[in-house]
Amino acid sequence: MVARIKMAVLGLGVIAMAVGLPGCTKEKVHQREKTMPPKTIQEVLKAHTPELMSIPGVVGTAIGKQKDELCIKVLVIEKTLELTRKIPSTLEGFPVVIQQTGEIRAMEQDS
């Protein structure tokens, strides 16, 4: 009988530790996030431009403003539902705006 009680207490202790560990881990991650300086919009744009440009129909990326807030603009030939689904609405906390521009080509130089 004493052995069963010891096993039950041990089992409850293990469960309590298992339940408490994720909270400790989340707290440490949260503290680390607070100490890490946030990326600038320029850094975020530079990091994500290659993946955005690999999406068919995307012709460019830029930094813009929407409602007096900095945003990342993704320039597309034609804004379609398919592109809207492929392009994220935010990148690392910055809003993403899809702007239809048509094709972008270099201008011919006059000789």
N, CA, C and O atoms as a printed pandas DataFrame, in Angstrom:
     atom_number atom_name residue_name chain_id  residue_number  x_coord  y_coord  z_coord
0              1         N          MET        A               1    0.819   -1.186    0.000
1              2        CA          MET        A               1    0.000    0.000    0.000
2              3         C          MET        A               1    0.863    1.250    0.000
3              4         O          MET        A               1    0.575    2.203   -0.724
4              5         N          VAL        A               2    1.937    1.257    0.818
5              6        CA          VAL        A               2    2.858    2.399    0.891
6              7         C          VAL        A               2    3.546    2.594   -0.456
7              8         O          VAL        A               2    3.780    3.723   -0.886
8              9         N          ALA        A               3    3.866    1.491   -1.112
9             10        CA          ALA        A               3    4.523    1.577   -2.418
10            11         C          ALA        A               3    3.617    2.249   -3.435
11            12         O          ALA        A               3    4.085    3.046   -4.248
12            13         N          ARG        A               4    2.313    1.935   -3.400
13            14        CA          ARG        A               4    1.363    2.562   -4.325
14            15         C          ARG        A               4    1.266    4.061   -4.074
15            16         O          ARG        A               4    1.200    4.846   -5.020
16            17         N          ILE        A               5    1.256    4.460   -2.819
17            18        CA          ILE        A               5    1.168    5.883   -2.479
18            19         C          ILE        A               5    2.416    6.606   -2.975
19            20         O          ILE        A               5    2.322    7.701   -3.528
20            21         N          LYS        A               6    3.593    5.991   -2.778
21            22        CA          LYS        A               6    4.830    6.594   -3.254
22            23         C          LYS        A               6    4.816    6.734   -4.774
23            24         O          LYS        A               6    5.246    7.759   -5.304
24            25         N          MET        A               7    4.332    5.724   -5.474
25            26        CA          MET        A               7    4.257    5.772   -6.936
26            27         C          MET        A               7    3.289    6.867   -7.393
27            28         O          MET        A               7    3.555    7.577   -8.362
28            29         N          ALA        A               8    2.161    6.993   -6.683
29            30        CA          ALA        A               8    1.179    8.016   -7.032
30            31         C          ALA        A               8    1.756    9.410   -6.834
31            32         O          ALA        A               8    1.571   10.291   -7.674
32            33         N          VAL        A               9    2.456    9.609   -5.721
33            34        CA          VAL        A               9    3.072   10.915   -5.442
34            35         C          VAL        A               9    4.145   11.208   -6.485
35            36         O          VAL        A               9    4.231   12.325   -6.993
36            37         N          LEU        A              10    4.965   10.201   -6.805
37            38        CA          LEU        A              10    5.998   10.368   -7.814
38            39         C          LEU        A              10    5.374   10.713   -9.169
39            40         O          LEU        A              10    5.860   11.591   -9.883
40            41         N          GLY        A              11    4.302   10.017   -9.507
41            42        CA          GLY        A              11    3.604   10.271  -10.779
42            43         C          GLY        A              11    3.062   11.682  -10.839
43            44         O          GLY        A              11    3.176   12.346  -11.870
44            45         N          LEU        A              12    2.465   12.158   -9.736
45            46        CA          LEU        A              12    1.950   13.527   -9.706
46            47         C          LEU        A              12    3.081   14.547   -9.833
47            48         O          LEU        A              12    2.928   15.587  -10.474
48            49         N          GLY        A              13    4.216   14.230   -9.212
49            50        CA          GLY        A              13    5.378   15.123   -9.317
50            51         C          GLY        A              13    5.869   15.234  -10.742
51            52         O          GLY        A              13    6.200   16.328  -11.200
52            53         N          VAL        A              14    5.922   14.114  -11.453
53            54        CA          VAL        A              14    6.361   14.113  -12.848
54            55         C          VAL        A              14    5.375   14.910  -13.702
55            56         O          VAL        A              14    5.793   15.687  -14.561
56            57         N          ILE        A              15    4.087   14.729  -13.478
57            58        CA          ILE        A              15    3.073   15.470  -14.241
58            59         C          ILE        A              15    3.204   16.965  -13.970
59            60         O          ILE        A              15    3.132   17.773  -14.897
60            61         N          ALA        A              16    3.396   17.337  -12.708
61            62        CA          ALA        A              16    3.531   18.756  -12.364
62            63         C          ALA        A              16    4.750   19.363  -13.045
63            64         O          ALA        A              16    4.694   20.497  -13.519
64            65         N          MET        A              17    5.845   18.620  -13.099
65            66        CA          MET        A              17    7.040   19.125  -13.768
66            67         C          MET        A              17    6.801   19.273  -15.264
67            68         O          MET        A              17    7.199   20.272  -15.863
68            69         N          ALA        A              18    6.158   18.292  -15.862
69            70        CA          ALA        A              18    5.900   18.343  -17.293
70            71         C          ALA        A              18    4.991   19.509  -17.661
71            72         O          ALA        A              18    5.181   20.152  -18.694
72            73         N          VAL        A              19    4.019   19.773  -16.824
73            74        CA          VAL        A              19    3.109   20.891  -17.081
74            75         C          VAL        A              19    3.836   22.215  -16.886
75            76         O          VAL        A              19    3.573   23.167  -17.622
76            77         N          GLY        A              20    4.725   22.301  -15.932
77            78        CA          GLY        A              20    5.439   23.540  -15.637
78            79         C          GLY        A              20    6.550   23.865  -16.612
79            80         O          GLY        A              20    6.851   25.043  -16.806
80            81         N          LEU        A              21    7.175   22.874  -17.238
81            82        CA          LEU        A              21    8.301   23.120  -18.128
82            83         C          LEU        A              21    7.955   23.964  -19.348
83            84         O          LEU        A              21    8.709   24.885  -19.662
84            85         N          PRO        A              22    6.848   23.699  -20.058
85            86        CA          PRO        A              22    6.551   24.546  -21.210
86            87         C          PRO        A              22    6.415   26.024  -20.836
87            88         O          PRO        A              22    6.821   26.894  -21.607
88            89         N          GLY        A              23    5.860   26.311  -19.687
89            90        CA          GLY        A              23    5.732   27.703  -19.255
90            91         C          GLY        A              23    7.083   28.342  -19.051
91            92         O          GLY        A              23    7.286   29.502  -19.410
92            93         N          CYS        A              24    8.014   27.594  -18.474
93            94        CA          CYS        A              24    9.367   28.116  -18.276
94            95         C          CYS        A              24   10.019   28.381  -19.625
95            96         O          CYS        A              24   10.646   29.422  -19.822
96            97         N          THR        A              25    9.874   27.453  -20.540
97            98        CA          THR        A              25   10.474   27.599  -21.853
98            99         C          THR        A              25    9.889   28.805  -22.575
99           100         O          THR        A              25   10.634   29.601  -23.148
100          101         N          LYS        A              26    8.569   28.953  -22.556
101          102        CA          LYS        A              26    7.935   30.088  -23.216
102          103         C          LYS        A              26    8.405   31.397  -22.605
103          104         O          LYS        A              26    8.624   32.373  -23.321
104          105         N          GLU        A              27    8.560   31.425  -21.291
105          106        CA          GLU        A              27    9.008   32.648  -20.621
106          107         C          GLU        A              27   10.418   33.017  -21.061
107          108         O          GLU        A              27   10.709   34.189  -21.297
108          109         N          LYS        A              28   11.303   32.013  -21.173
109          110        CA          LYS        A              28   12.673   32.290  -21.607
110          111         C          LYS        A              28   12.697   32.803  -23.039
111          112         O          LYS        A              28   13.435   33.737  -23.351
112          113         N          VAL        A              29   11.896   32.200  -23.910
113          114        CA          VAL        A              29   11.813   32.663  -25.295
114          115         C          VAL        A              29   11.285   34.085  -25.325
115          116         O          VAL        A              29   11.813   34.925  -26.053
116          117         N          HIS        A              30   10.243   34.368  -24.541
117          118        CA          HIS        A              30    9.660   35.705  -24.491
118          119         C          HIS        A              30   10.689   36.723  -24.014
119          120         O          HIS        A              30   10.771   37.820  -24.565
120          121         N          GLN        A              31   11.481   36.372  -22.990
121          122        CA          GLN        A              31   12.511   37.271  -22.492
122          123         C          GLN        A              31   13.580   37.512  -23.550
123          124         O          GLN        A              31   14.054   38.637  -23.708
124          125         N          ARG        A              32   13.961   36.464  -24.277
125          126        CA          ARG        A              32   14.973   36.597  -25.321
126          127         C          ARG        A              32   14.468   37.508  -26.438
127          128         O          ARG        A              32   15.226   38.319  -26.971
128          129         N          GLU        A              33   13.167   37.373  -26.799
129          130        CA          GLU        A              33   12.592   38.223  -27.832
130          131         C          GLU        A              33   12.621   39.688  -27.413
131          132         O          GLU        A              33   12.815   40.570  -28.249
132          133         N          LYS        A              34   12.430   39.948  -26.121
133          134        CA          LYS        A              34   12.458   41.320  -25.638
134          135         C          LYS        A              34   13.853   41.918  -25.734
135          136         O          LYS        A              34   13.998   43.118  -25.965
136          137         N          THR        A              35   14.880   41.095  -25.559
137          138        CA          THR        A              35   16.243   41.616  -25.565
138          139         C          THR        A              35   16.813   41.732  -26.973
139          140         O          THR        A              35   17.748   42.503  -27.192
140          141         N          MET        A              36   16.278   40.993  -27.922
141          142        CA          MET        A              36   16.763   41.071  -29.297
142          143         C          MET        A              36   16.161   42.294  -29.973
143          144         O          MET        A              36   14.943   42.472  -29.952
144          145         N          PRO        A              37   16.995   43.138  -30.571
145          146        CA          PRO        A              37   16.437   44.305  -31.247
146          147         C          PRO        A              37   15.630   43.873  -32.462
147          148         O          PRO        A              37   16.026   42.948  -33.171
148          149         N          PRO        A              38   14.504   44.532  -32.710
149          150        CA          PRO        A              38   13.698   44.163  -33.873
150          151         C          PRO        A              38   14.435   44.525  -35.159
151          152         O          PRO        A              38   15.254   45.443  -35.185
152          153         N          LYS        A              39   14.131   43.795  -36.212
153          154        CA          LYS        A              39   14.731   44.087  -37.513
154          155         C          LYS        A              39   14.094   45.344  -38.082
155          156         O          LYS        A              39   12.926   45.636  -37.825
156          157         N          THR        A              40   14.871   46.078  -38.853
157          158        CA          THR        A              40   14.322   47.235  -39.553
158          159         C          THR        A              40   13.532   46.741  -40.759
159          160         O          THR        A              40   13.693   45.598  -41.188
160          161         N          ILE        A              41   12.693   47.590  -41.294
161          162        CA          ILE        A              41   11.919   47.200  -42.476
162          163         C          ILE        A              41   12.851   46.928  -43.654
163          164         O          ILE        A              41   12.556   46.082  -44.498
164          165         N          GLN        A              42   13.978   47.644  -43.715
165          166        CA          GLN        A              42   14.949   47.409  -44.783
166          167         C          GLN        A              42   15.545   46.003  -44.671
167          168         O          GLN        A              42   15.721   45.317  -45.678
168          169         N          GLU        A              43   15.855   45.579  -43.440
169          170        CA          GLU        A              43   16.410   44.241  -43.236
170          171         C          GLU        A              43   15.391   43.162  -43.589
171          172         O          GLU        A              43   15.737   42.150  -44.197
172          173         N          VAL        A              44   14.146   43.381  -43.209
173          174        CA          VAL        A              44   13.085   42.414  -43.499
174          175         C          VAL        A              44   12.866   42.316  -45.009
175          176         O          VAL        A              44   12.738   41.219  -45.553
176          177         N          LEU        A              45   12.824   43.470  -45.683
177          178        CA          LEU        A              45   12.632   43.480  -47.133
178          179         C          LEU        A              45   13.782   42.752  -47.830
179          180         O          LEU        A              45   13.555   41.937  -48.725
180          181         N          LYS        A              46   15.003   43.045  -47.420
181          182        CA          LYS        A              46   16.171   42.400  -48.034
182          183         C          LYS        A              46   16.139   40.887  -47.830
183          184         O          LYS        A              46   16.478   40.128  -48.738
184          185         N          ALA        A              47   15.735   40.456  -46.652
185          186        CA          ALA        A              47   15.700   39.021  -46.342
186          187         C          ALA        A              47   14.629   38.282  -47.132
187          188         O          ALA        A              47   14.822   37.124  -47.500
188          189         N          HIS        A              48   13.492   38.943  -47.399
189          190        CA          HIS        A              48   12.365   38.244  -48.020
190          191         C          HIS        A              48   12.201   38.511  -49.514
191          192         O          HIS        A              48   11.402   37.838  -50.165
192          193         N          THR        A              49   12.930   39.471  -50.075
193          194        CA          THR        A              49   12.781   39.782  -51.501
194          195         C          THR        A              49   13.043   38.571  -52.402
195          196         O          THR        A              49   12.265   38.349  -53.330
196          197         N          PRO        A              50   14.096   37.777  -52.177
197          198        CA          PRO        A              50   14.310   36.635  -53.079
198          199         C          PRO        A              50   13.119   35.666  -53.123
199          200         O          PRO        A              50   12.739   35.207  -54.200
200          201         N          GLU        A              51   12.533   35.354  -51.969
201          202        CA          GLU        A              51   11.394   34.427  -51.973
202          203         C          GLU        A              51   10.162   35.069  -52.617
203          204         O          GLU        A              51    9.402   34.391  -53.308
204          205         N          LEU        A              52    9.959   36.370  -52.394
205          206        CA          LEU        A              52    8.820   37.048  -53.021
206          207         C          LEU        A              52    8.992   37.119  -54.532
207          208         O          LEU        A              52    8.038   36.905  -55.280
208          209         N          MET        A              53   10.212   37.420  -54.984
209          210        CA          MET        A              53   10.476   37.531  -56.427
210          211         C          MET        A              53   10.380   36.184  -57.138
211          212         O          MET        A              53   10.223   36.144  -58.359
212          213         N          SER        A              54   10.470   35.091  -56.400
213          214        CA          SER        A              54   10.361   33.768  -57.020
214          215         C          SER        A              54    8.914   33.388  -57.319
215          216         O          SER        A              54    8.666   32.383  -57.985
216          217         N          ILE        A              55    7.964   34.174  -56.839
217          218        CA          ILE        A              55    6.545   33.905  -57.098
218          219         C          ILE        A              55    6.207   34.438  -58.486
219          220         O          ILE        A              55    6.386   35.627  -58.750
220          221         N          PRO        A              56    5.721   33.571  -59.378
221          222        CA          PRO        A              56    5.366   34.035  -60.721
222          223         C          PRO        A              56    4.335   35.171  -60.652
223          224         O          PRO        A              56    3.328   35.068  -59.952
224          225         N          GLY        A              57    4.607   36.250  -61.390
225          226        CA          GLY        A              57    3.714   37.402  -61.410
226          227         C          GLY        A              57    4.213   38.558  -60.563
227          228         O          GLY        A              57    3.734   39.683  -60.708
228          229         N          VAL        A              58    5.180   38.294  -59.669
229          230        CA          VAL        A              58    5.767   39.362  -58.859
230          231         C          VAL        A              58    6.898   39.989  -59.667
231          232         O          VAL        A              58    7.769   39.286  -60.178
232          233         N          VAL        A              59    6.878   41.331  -59.780
233          234        CA          VAL        A              59    7.891   42.025  -60.573
234          235         C          VAL        A              59    8.779   42.947  -59.738
235          236         O          VAL        A              59    9.719   43.540  -60.266
236          237         N          GLY        A              60    8.491   43.072  -58.444
237          238        CA          GLY        A              60    9.335   43.917  -57.610
238          239         C          GLY        A              60    8.855   43.990  -56.180
239          240         O          GLY        A              60    7.752   43.556  -55.847
240          241         N          THR        A              61    9.719   44.557  -55.332
241          242        CA          THR        A              61    9.364   44.803  -53.937
242          243         C          THR        A              61    9.845   46.202  -53.583
243          244         O          THR        A              61   10.768   46.728  -54.204
244          245         N          ALA        A              62    9.216   46.794  -52.590
245          246        CA          ALA        A              62    9.592   48.149  -52.188
246          247         C          ALA        A              62    9.096   48.411  -50.779
247          248         O          ALA        A              62    8.318   47.639  -50.219
248          249         N          ILE        A              63    9.564   49.513  -50.220
249          250        CA          ILE        A              63    9.056   49.998  -48.943
250          251         C          ILE        A              63    8.087   51.123  -49.254
251          252         O          ILE        A              63    8.394   52.014  -50.046
252          253         N          GLY        A              64    6.932   51.083  -48.641
253          254        CA          GLY        A              64    5.932   52.116  -48.871
254          255         C          GLY        A              64    5.282   52.532  -47.573
255          256         O          GLY        A              64    5.740   52.186  -46.484
256          257         N          LYS        A              65    4.213   53.276  -47.712
257          258        CA          LYS        A              65    3.429   53.687  -46.547
258          259         C          LYS        A              65    1.969   53.398  -46.831
259          260         O          LYS        A              65    1.482   53.566  -47.949
260          261         N          GLN        A              66    1.280   52.957  -45.781
261          262        CA          GLN        A              66   -0.156   52.746  -45.844
262          263         C          GLN        A              66   -0.735   53.284  -44.548
263          264         O          GLN        A              66   -0.402   52.801  -43.465
264          265         N          LYS        A              67   -1.590   54.273  -44.656
265          266        CA          LYS        A              67   -2.179   54.905  -43.468
266          267         C          LYS        A              67   -1.085   55.379  -42.511
267          268         O          LYS        A              67   -1.152   55.115  -41.311
268          269         N          ASP        A              68   -0.092   56.070  -43.034
269          270        CA          ASP        A              68    1.026   56.618  -42.257
270          271         C          ASP        A              68    1.844   55.556  -41.537
271          272         O          ASP        A              68    2.535   55.870  -40.568
272          273         N          GLU        A              69    1.784   54.315  -41.984
273          274        CA          GLU        A              69    2.557   53.222  -41.389
274          275         C          GLU        A              69    3.430   52.609  -42.477
275          276         O          GLU        A              69    2.966   52.374  -43.593
276          277         N          LEU        A              70    4.702   52.349  -42.149
277          278        CA          LEU        A              70    5.580   51.703  -43.120
278          279         C          LEU        A              70    5.050   50.316  -43.462
279          280         O          LEU        A              70    4.538   49.598  -42.602
280          281         N          CYS        A              71    5.183   49.955  -44.732
281          282        CA          CYS        A              71    4.738   48.631  -45.172
282          283         C          CYS        A              71    5.692   48.129  -46.245
283          284         O          CYS        A              71    6.486   48.886  -46.804
284          285         N          ILE        A              72    5.595   46.861  -46.511
285          286        CA          ILE        A              72    6.347   46.249  -47.595
286          287         C          ILE        A              72    5.391   46.111  -48.770
287          288         O          ILE        A              72    4.326   45.506  -48.649
288          289         N          LYS        A              73    5.780   46.678  -49.907
289          290        CA          LYS        A              73    4.949   46.574  -51.106
290          291         C          LYS        A              73    5.486   45.458  -51.991
291          292         O          LYS        A              73    6.690   45.342  -52.217
292          293         N          VAL        A              74    4.573   44.653  -52.477
293          294        CA          VAL        A              74    4.914   43.618  -53.436
294          295         C          VAL        A              74    4.246   44.026  -54.736
295          296         O          VAL        A              74    3.019   44.090  -54.823
296          297         N          LEU        A              75    5.060   44.303  -55.746
297          298        CA          LEU        A              75    4.581   44.777  -57.032
298          299         C          LEU        A              75    4.309   43.582  -57.937
299          300         O          LEU        A              75    5.162   42.712  -58.116
300          301         N          VAL        A              76    3.105   43.556  -58.505
301          302        CA          VAL        A              76    2.705   42.415  -59.333
302          303         C          VAL        A              76    2.193   42.896  -60.678
303          304         O          VAL        A              76    1.711   44.020  -60.814
304          305         N          ILE        A              77    2.306   42.023  -61.669
305          306        CA          ILE        A              77    1.788   42.351  -63.003
306          307         C          ILE        A              77    0.281   42.540  -62.919
307          308         O          ILE        A              77   -0.256   43.540  -63.397
308          309         N          GLU        A              78   -0.398   41.572  -62.307
309          310        CA          GLU        A              78   -1.844   41.639  -62.143
310          311         C          GLU        A              78   -2.200   41.027  -60.787
311          312         O          GLU        A              78   -1.772   39.919  -60.461
312          313         N          LYS        A              79   -2.974   41.753  -60.019
313          314        CA          LYS        A              79   -3.373   41.264  -58.701
314          315         C          LYS        A              79   -4.487   40.237  -58.883
315          316         O          LYS        A              79   -5.592   40.566  -59.313
316          317         N          THR        A              80   -4.176   38.994  -58.550
317          318        CA          THR        A              80   -5.138   37.905  -58.683
318          319         C          THR        A              80   -5.362   37.250  -57.326
319          320         O          THR        A              80   -4.586   37.446  -56.390
320          321         N          LEU        A              81   -6.412   36.486  -57.237
321          322        CA          LEU        A              81   -6.705   35.752  -56.011
322          323         C          LEU        A              81   -5.574   34.767  -55.703
323          324         O          LEU        A              81   -5.202   34.588  -54.543
324          325         N          GLU        A              82   -5.037   34.139  -56.730
325          326        CA          GLU        A              82   -3.941   33.177  -56.546
326          327         C          GLU        A              82   -2.717   33.872  -55.937
327          328         O          GLU        A              82   -2.109   33.340  -55.008
328          329         N          LEU        A              83   -2.351   35.051  -56.449
329          330        CA          LEU        A              83   -1.212   35.782  -55.885
330          331         C          LEU        A              83   -1.504   36.250  -54.468
331          332         O          LEU        A              83   -0.627   36.210  -53.605
332          333         N          THR        A              84   -2.714   36.687  -54.229
333          334        CA          THR        A              84   -3.096   37.130  -52.888
334          335         C          THR        A              84   -2.941   36.001  -51.886
335          336         O          THR        A              84   -2.572   36.238  -50.736
336          337         N          ARG        A              85   -3.217   34.794  -52.304
337          338        CA          ARG        A              85   -3.059   33.632  -51.421
338          339         C          ARG        A              85   -1.599   33.275  -51.186
339          340         O          ARG        A              85   -1.246   32.796  -50.109
340          341         N          LYS        A              86   -0.744   33.505  -52.184
341          342        CA          LYS        A              86    0.665   33.125  -52.073
342          343         C          LYS        A              86    1.500   34.153  -51.311
343          344         O          LYS        A              86    2.515   33.798  -50.712
344          345         N          ILE        A              87    1.091   35.406  -51.324
345          346        CA          ILE        A              87    1.877   36.471  -50.700
346          347         C          ILE        A              87    1.363   36.678  -49.277
347          348         O          ILE        A              87    0.165   36.879  -49.077
348          349         N          PRO        A              88    2.258   36.631  -48.287
349          350        CA          PRO        A              88    1.809   36.791  -46.894
350          351         C          PRO        A              88    1.270   38.198  -46.635
351          352         O          PRO        A              88    1.668   39.153  -47.303
352          353         N          SER        A              89    0.374   38.321  -45.673
353          354        CA          SER        A              89   -0.208   39.629  -45.346
354          355         C          SER        A              89    0.708   40.434  -44.426
355          356         O          SER        A              89    0.567   41.653  -44.324
356          357         N          THR        A              90    1.643   39.761  -43.756
357          358        CA          THR        A              90    2.650   40.441  -42.942
358          359         C          THR        A              90    3.962   39.688  -43.061
359          360         O          THR        A              90    3.989   38.486  -43.326
360          361         N          LEU        A              91    5.040   40.413  -42.862
361          362        CA          LEU        A              91    6.376   39.811  -42.810
362          363         C          LEU        A              91    7.083   40.375  -41.590
363          364         O          LEU        A              91    7.372   41.570  -41.522
364          365         N          GLU        A              92    7.356   39.513  -40.636
365          366        CA          GLU        A              92    8.061   39.874  -39.411
366          367         C          GLU        A              92    7.477   41.133  -38.753
367          368         O          GLU        A              92    8.207   42.000  -38.271
368          369         N          GLY        A              93    6.161   41.203  -38.750
369          370        CA          GLY        A              93    5.469   42.296  -38.076
370          371         C          GLY        A              93    5.120   43.486  -38.958
371          372         O          GLY        A              93    4.367   44.363  -38.533
372          373         N          PHE        A              94    5.643   43.535  -40.161
373          374        CA          PHE        A              94    5.328   44.640  -41.071
374          375         C          PHE        A              94    4.201   44.220  -42.014
375          376         O          PHE        A              94    4.213   43.105  -42.536
376          377         N          PRO        A              95    3.216   45.119  -42.237
377          378        CA          PRO        A              95    2.139   44.781  -43.168
378          379         C          PRO        A              95    2.669   44.709  -44.598
379          380         O          PRO        A              95    3.595   45.428  -44.974
380          381         N          VAL        A              96    2.056   43.823  -45.384
381          382        CA          VAL        A              96    2.419   43.659  -46.793
382          383         C          VAL        A              96    1.236   44.120  -47.636
383          384         O          VAL        A              96    0.096   43.715  -47.411
384          385         N          VAL        A              97    1.534   44.977  -48.613
385          386        CA          VAL        A              97    0.516   45.501  -49.519
386          387         C          VAL        A              97    0.866   45.036  -50.931
387          388         O          VAL        A              97    2.001   45.187  -51.382
388          389         N          ILE        A              98   -0.113   44.475  -51.613
389          390        CA          ILE        A              98    0.087   44.039  -52.999
390          391         C          ILE        A              98   -0.361   45.177  -53.905
391          392         O          ILE        A              98   -1.483   45.668  -53.785
392          393         N          GLN        A              99    0.523   45.596  -54.815
393          394        CA          GLN        A              99    0.210   46.700  -55.722
394          395         C          GLN        A              99    0.357   46.224  -57.162
395          396         O          GLN        A              99    1.417   45.747  -57.567
396          397         N          GLN        A             100   -0.712   46.359  -57.921
397          398        CA          GLN        A             100   -0.690   45.976  -59.333
398          399         C          GLN        A             100   -0.001   47.081  -60.123
399          400         O          GLN        A             100   -0.416   48.239  -60.074
400          401         N          THR        A             101    1.058   46.719  -60.855
401          402        CA          THR        A             101    1.816   47.707  -61.625
402          403         C          THR        A             101    1.860   47.388  -63.114
403          404         O          THR        A             101    2.213   48.246  -63.922
404          405         N          GLY        A             102    1.506   46.170  -63.477
405          406        CA          GLY        A             102    1.742   45.732  -64.848
406          407         C          GLY        A             102    3.191   45.304  -64.971
407          408         O          GLY        A             102    3.922   45.253  -63.981
408          409         N          GLU        A             103    3.601   44.998  -66.191
409          410        CA          GLU        A             103    4.984   44.588  -66.407
410          411         C          GLU        A             103    5.909   45.782  -66.206
411          412         O          GLU        A             103    5.554   46.915  -66.531
412          413         N          ILE        A             104    7.074   45.525  -65.679
413          414        CA          ILE        A             104    8.083   46.562  -65.511
414          415         C          ILE        A             104    9.256   46.218  -66.416
415          416         O          ILE        A             104    9.841   45.139  -66.316
416          417         N          ARG        A             105    9.590   47.154  -67.301
417          418        CA          ARG        A             105   10.696   46.933  -68.234
418          419         C          ARG        A             105   11.607   48.151  -68.216
419          420         O          ARG        A             105   11.177   49.267  -67.924
420          421         N          ALA        A             106   12.851   47.915  -68.528
421          422        CA          ALA        A             106   13.808   49.011  -68.645
422          423         C          ALA        A             106   13.449   49.855  -69.865
423          424         O          ALA        A             106   13.060   49.333  -70.909
424          425         N          MET        A             107   13.586   51.157  -69.710
425          426        CA          MET        A             107   13.306   52.054  -70.840
426          427         C          MET        A             107   14.459   52.004  -71.816
427          428         O          MET        A             107   15.614   51.837  -71.424
428          429         N          GLU        A             108   14.141   52.150  -73.083
429          430        CA          GLU        A             108   15.190   52.203  -74.099
430          431         C          GLU        A             108   15.885   53.541  -73.997
431          432         O          GLU        A             108   15.250   54.571  -73.770
432          433         N          GLN        A             109   17.197   53.518  -74.167
433          434        CA          GLN        A             109   17.957   54.751  -74.118
434          435         C          GLN        A             109   18.012   55.370  -75.505
435          436         O          GLN        A             109   18.143   54.661  -76.502
436          437         N          ASP        A             110   17.910   56.706  -75.569
437          438        CA          ASP        A             110   18.055   57.412  -76.850
438          439         C          ASP        A             110   19.527   57.450  -77.230
439          440         O          ASP        A             110   20.389   57.682  -76.382
440          441         N          SER        A             111   19.805   57.225  -78.479
441          442        CA          SER        A             111   21.199   57.238  -78.938
442          443         C          SER        A             111   21.662   58.625  -79.248
443          444         O          SER        A             111   22.810   58.818  -79.647
